[in-house]
Amino acid sequence: FLSDASSIWGDIPIPALFYLSFHILGYLGERWTRYKVIMVGVSIIVINYVINLILQTVIIVVDVHNGIRTAIEYIWTATILLTLFGFGLFMGNIIQFGTDQLQFAPSHHLAAFARWLMCLLLFSLGIP
């Protein structure tokens, strides 16, 4: 089901759109406080995680008809895209937010923070 939606606009894959949206989401963090944007992103991720858990439980436990199952899969796909949006809100602003907290720090501390954050995120996603 999701393999059919691997690209939305021609040859541009969804991950490329996700990474290109960082500039827009970072600008949103500039206009609205970064803390609020990060909290909204995390809230979207948590709410969609709970919705996904409920939908997957319904699919596994309840014997649903094909029409209902298709509707659930469309909702599930929408929650996955919303989760990516929430993750984009978080990632587009977290490094700037973290470096703003390191006022008067030497430049090698700022670079160390960015490397530490990226390593943390890669390991949490299971990428060694």
Steps between C-alpha positions, in 0.01 A plus 500: 500500500771749594722397210246658263548834678881501477491818298229761497617752242660315214856395571541686831498243782335570833830509700633775270187707565543430871857634506417795274226604744760566774556854369131583518464341842812681625350827379184413692719458809645847442158664481344295777726402790714192441386348828134513393579353157701217657224425751236497225717262297549263794128516581410410141739204514357369829135543396561327166688219674195433719266514197725258309507264797119502521459447124748212491328339797164528323643342184664214692231424757177575314412322177425806287346504153701610198328841477563579865854367477570729201365800692719409798804472271431847357473644851818313595684648201380850594626453856839387368524817289394711800767325708759595237373859518536496881848352469584773247379767743724349765808450280468834322534687829678286759859581399432874495318472832788304654768735373299798625529348848881488470558873515862614511617143430804447277430390144630148557231453769229595251634254243525231769137561593386461138704179456372361830140571404531340156670191646227473762227522237668252265553244778142546624379421146713185496759625251849410625 
